[in-house]
Amino acid sequence: MSKLIINDKSYNSRLIVGTGKYKDLTETKQAILNSGAEMVTVAIRRMNIGQDKSLPNLLDYLDPKIFTILPNTAGCYNAKDAVRTCQLAAEILEGEKLVKLEVLGDDKTLYPNVTETLKAAEQLVKDDFKIMVYTTDDHIIAKELENIGCISIMPLASPIGSGLGIQNEYNLLTIKENSTVPIIVDAGVGTASDASKVMELGCDGVLMNTAIACAKDPLLMATAMKKAVESGYDAYHAGRIPKKFHASASSPKEGNVCD
């Protein structure tokens, strides 16, 4: 499997995982180790990475020298709050400006607010942030975000945390075909076959949290997701056989012993 390049850094794993919803930070760490992920995303408004000295610090469990910490703006519903959250993250992480931008539209669907996302992206790019952006599965919007300067586009496969899997295969394919930056599917994965399908479509990676953290056995699911991403990537690059509307014999007709 070739390496994923994000912000001029190479990653062996094409799986990015979140750090929320685990029973404790020990389980968080072990699940991430099992997943093989080298980049982990952290909700700055919900997870302590040093902003509160009185609480356990995630960075005591996940060493930033080993893992790329990708702060995200989960819980933000407008551009102003998202920009402020990114600025706080950069301050906590000693000037690191790689962020995952997500601006939500409402509490029920957690669907991206495209208008506010575009506004936030424009401001953050001007401030030299390197943006991986959560967005809809609209290839026009995806291209606009790329044109603004986002370094990775992260379209949803289905609503966040839903586990519905890929509901928009054609849209994801169209985004991938029209993009020159990494396309990392974000949201909706429920099980390993979903992750494998994402990679079989030719996407560059997949991000997940709930599918691992809320599984009956998070540590085992993390291992399964690692294998699924790798196998899906290999299957895509191996080149699947064309689909046909009729049977095709596996063995040649010539030379049958009954002839």
Disulfide bonds with the S-S distance in Angstrom:
none
